[in-house]
Amino acid sequence: MNEKIYCRIRRVRAVLLTFFLTAAVVLTDAQNIREKEYEKTEIIYCIGDSITYGSGLEDEERLTKSYPAQLGIRLGPRYLIFNYGVRGATLQDLSRKSYRNMGYLNVIEAQSPDVVIIMLGTNDSKQKYWDAERYEEQYLALIDELHNLPGHPYLYLMAPPEAFPAEEGEILYGINNDVIGGEIRNLVPDIAERSGCGTLDLYALTQDHPEYFVDGIHPTEEGYALIAQMVADQIRADRNAGVW
């Protein structure tokens, strides 16, 4: 074969090989981009009282170190986390800060969260509010209301953390740890099982650890980080298992 023709054929082969290799890379990149574009962002709402809100932290710290904020950092950009905690909120409708009567549920109903995390009960433990039967009944009503949202979000119910005496020797704000540890902690998983919700036991996480709290009620930055990690681990495990 003429050497000029042979060299020309080799050059054509090289050009074609380069073309096909480049095309393969481009198609792979395009596929990866499409997969990222269509990867669904999961929206998570955290509702609760001052522990969800992030009390115990400075205002500027709350935006990055409350448990919902740290949860978002741990789960990454695929998840959008919204903090709907309200200081002093109760589950039961006896107080002026009953969560169901404060308008936040109207906001949630107008949107479509994939997951709602509920932690209400610390303020309900106060003697002037506590009634186990009413707490259970109104928790189930709240769950029904959230389950019937258009997006039918998956719910996690969190048993509140242990409450500890402050430096003065008494638990602040009239909160009763005997109720939290002896009744609410047992009611929450039972309600979750009956209503098809997930459950998280913050009492077990914080039991015998007063150092996790700044005043016996509201966590330190470390305490909030531990809560966030526990929630993140459960969400990842359940999402990978197809629970929701």
Disulfide bonds with the S-S distance in Angstrom:
none
